[in-house]
Amino acid sequence: MTELLLKYFRSRQQEAETERVYDTQCPYCSMQCKMQLIEQSIVSRKQYKTIGKDNPTSEGRLCIKGMNAHQHALHSDRITYPLLKVNGEFVRISWEQALEKIRENFTSIQAEDGNDALAVYGSASITNEEAYLLGKFARVALQTKYIDYNGRLCMSAAASAASQTFGMDRGFTNSMSEISNVRCIILAGTNIAECQPTMMPYFERAKENGAYIIAIDPRETATTKMADLHLKVKPGADAALANGLLKVIIEEGLVDEAFVRERVKGFDEVAEHVAALDMDEIAELTGVPVEQIRKAGGIFGREETGMIFTARGVEQQTDGSAAVRNFLNILLATGKMGKPYCGYGAVTGQSNGQGAREHGQKADQLPGYRLIENEEHRAYIADVWGVRAEDLPRKGVSAYEMMEKVHSGEITGMLLMCSNPIVSNPNAHLVQEALQKLKFFVVIDLFISETARLADLILPASSYLEDEGTMTNVEGRVTLREASKPCPGEARHDWQILCDIAKVLGKGEYFSFSSAEEIFNELRIASRGGLADYSGITYDRLRKENGILWPCPDPEHPGTKRLFEESFAHPDGKAVMVAVSNNSVVPKEKPDGEFPLYLTTGRVMSHYLTGVQTRKSSSLAARNFESFMEIHPATAMKYNIQDQSLVKVESRRGSIVVRSQWSDKIRQDTVFVPFHWADSQNVNFLIPKDLDPTCRMPGFKASAVKISPIVEAISH
Ligand code: SF4
């Protein structure tokens, strides 16, 4: 008996000591922090903890989101087998049945309505391999021109501004390590402390080293607290504010004449344009006093080194592209580009916001940042793919415009990968109506999101713990995300699903991949000679070197830490400055008698995008379990809104109900609502459909609303 008991306890102890370690990267923001999930088997139950792992970008740090990411990946609500909607209910079917359903429906849709009746909607949260494959899938397997992705709603303004100004778009022109030694930093419309928390120490170190930090934001945030000067700009007035800063720089003789002469085009037109602008008018437009604009422009112009960072506050506007260009004008006028501790950073939000925009998911692009309307580029990619260039579809339309085409009946079928457009798009009522009209709608995802509820068929995807592949982080550093946990149930890797569908559609020969690495090796060839050249990067190198900054055109190339040291990427080597109007070409909604307040939107630290993943994490959901409206107490009293009370927020497009949160940190003419919640708290029901004419970015960050206490609204 004793012997038996001893044996039993020994075996339980051994079980308790079982530990598995999974190397991976956080699935959330663009820092792509490296980490390890430690799985401990304690007697008969499992326990998990996540720790940071050293790497050149996050330096081993993790934020609360990364530490709890496994809670959604291991959640019992994960979809683990294909689901078909039958009489309004999802029922389990086999993969064979699911693929046959797709074949039948996609084939009949294209036979009846044409190839372009099928659309593909992608994501900036998938790997480079999957983004590349999705672009190829749309153009080769479906032969449709309609493909775009949710990154359009996030990074397109910064990307188009950098491409037009520098000839090339990589989020950060310098490696992140340079931030700590910069003398003056402008943080425009970015709340890094909440959105990319592990980046903050770079700025804190810069401050310790004596940097002067200027923050531009309508709200006081954890990020603006760090600043020496906070310009509390009116929502949507960033382009005008940049004009004010430029005017000061030029008037005070702070232009780097030699740099401008040798490396820049368009300076004289910009100088003439800002000379004609009136500083008092700029102060009126922006809500920032003239003295503060003079102080900021003077300090940035005089300091020897400087960097400017922009994010969604500047970019998610109907003049977002032009506004970013105006901040780039400041860098070029002061010669703060292509040198140590001088440069630009677009602080990307989504995990693979950078890589996902480089390899063909955008309506107008082919891999390696090639252009789908450029004949040479088409010929090169057609050759890599083994198809005829004339068979490649032409340019499609942006994400929201695809939804309009669904609504009008031009697009009748859709494949959507890992995205939630009925929550993330502007004018969300239209998007919801549109998706309900589709003849056949396939969603690939981890959970039944608000959008997946509308699908005819849902296919189970793999999470960051299971899906190996490369990601390109905010710096432009390509990293290898190791992922060795088996997929749960019958879930498959996203790339495998695409290959399986291609096969039943008779295009299997172009999609005969058996690993993510094989896809990457084709991507390397497809990107060779393009602006985003990955051809010198291999999985082996990524493991040994812990990430490589592109471009990296050959296996001996070390990667490119700082861009534009010798020349810019335009054919003549020069950067292009352009005069930017104080006012958007597409008129922005401004507060008036009926809708008297600005509405601006953004993120909170504990949630990611539309919250589909983070709301499955108990530790994160508990921090912010519902949406809210931040409002200045003086404004709240004017509209009879008590703190922590329910309030109706209404625009010309619709209304939502959220809880008020008094804060004297926001402008009195502005309210703020985060965008992580759906249904009656979906702030995107309130956002207009207007798009930036250059990059097709919606104007999420500035619209006009009225507010009323919900009790009153009910009693009326
Ligand atoms: Fe790192 Fe961003 Fe994940 Fe936080 S959310 S752990 S900063 S990647």
Boltz pocket constraint, residues with backbone or C-beta under 6 A from the ligand:
constraints:
  - pocket:
      binder: B
      contacts: [[A, 26], [A, 27], [A, 28], [A, 29], [A, 30], [A, 31], [A, 32], [A, 33], [A, 58], [A, 61], [A, 62], [A, 63], [A, 64], [A, 65], [A, 66], [A, 67], [A, 195], [A, 196], [A, 197], [A, 198], [A, 199]]
      max_distance: 6.0
